C-alpha cells in the first residue's frame, strides 16, 4: 500500500469528504505517476479522483466498524499540515490581492 495514504476506516469522528478525496488523489497520483496536474492531465485526474472518492465513501459506509482506531492520524487532521494549507491559502489570497491592485510580484 502507498505509505502516504492513511487508513480512514474507524476514525472518530468519521473520515470527511476532504480526507477521502485527498486519499483518492494520492492514489491516482501514485498509480499514474502524475505528480503535478497540468492542463493535459487535469480532467482525467479529477474524474478518476472523483470516482475513486465515491467508491471509497460507499465502501467505508458498507464495512463493519473497526475494533480499534487506525494507528496513523490522517494528514488533514495534523496541525502541521493544517498550518501549511492555511499558509498556502494566505499566500494565494495575497497574490490575488496584489494582482487586483496592479502590483507586480517581484522575485
Secondary structure, 3 states (H helix, E strand, C coil): CCCCCCCCCCCCCCCCHHHHHHHHHHHHHHHHCCCCCCCCCHHHHHHHHHHHHHHHHHHHHHCCCCCCCCCCCCHHHCHHHHHHHHHHHHHHHHHHHHHHHCCCCCC
